[in-house]
């Protein structure tokens, strides 16, 4: 498997994971909303869920953009994507 293929596979796998996480967050938000007793708690839950969902949606968007760039790149230029993919998938890693 070429480096490009490996990186494409990693990004696609991470996108799937983030999409599942987004679906889970949506379901949790709906469940908590149904259980919320007061308007204030409801508003706080909505904001918290909205913030988490916006964060994961941004990651998905960035991941899709990087995936398209990677797919369009030549095999010779793919090495430059390695650290970008690592940063996207695990931004907290130590270099």
N, C-alpha and C positions, 0 to 999 in steps of 0.2 A: 504494500500500500504506500503510495507516495505521501510526502509531507502534506501536500495540498489536500489530498483525499482525507487524510487523518484530521486535518484542521477543520475541513468541511463537516466531517462526521461529529467532531466535538462541538462545534457551534450548533449544528442541528439538534444534537442531543440536549444541549443546554437550553435551547429555545423551547423544546418540548417540555423540559422540566419547569421552566418559567411559566409556560402557558398552563400547565397543570396547577402550579402554585397560584396563578391568577384565578383560575376556575375555583380552586379551593377557598381562596380569600373571598370571592364573590358569594359562594355558598355560605361561608361562615358569617359574612356580613348580613345576609338575608335571614339566617337563623337567629342571630343576635338581635336584629331589628325586630323580629317577631316577638322576641322575649323581653324587649326593652319595656320598662314600666313607666318611666317618666320622659317628658320631652327633652330634658337636658341630657339624660343618659342616652337617649336615642340620637340626639345631635352629635354627642361625643363619639358614639359608636360609628355613626355615618362618617364623621371626619377621619377617624382613625382608619377605618376600612378604605376610605377614599385615598388617603395618603399612601397606604400600603399598596393599593391597586395601581395608583399613579406611578409609584416607584417601579413595580414589576413591569408595567406597560412600557415604561421608558427603557428598561433593560431589554425587553423583547424587541422594541423598535431599533435600538442600537445593534442588537444581535442580528436582526434581519439585514440591516444596512451592511454590517461587516461581512455577513455571509455572502451577500451579492458581490461585494468587492472581491472577496476571496475567490468566488466562483469565476469571476471575470479575469482574474490575474493569471499570468503565465506561471508555469512551474518554476521558472528561474527567479521570479520575484516573490514567491510564496514564503520564503524564509522571513521576510520582513513582517509577515502577519503573525508569526508564532507568538511574539510577546504581546501583540495587540489582542489576540484571542485569549491568552492567559489572563491579561488584565480585565477583559470583558467577563470571563467566566469566574475568575477569583480575584477581584480587585483588592482584597485585603492581604494577599500573599506577600511574603517577604522576598525581595529581590536578592 
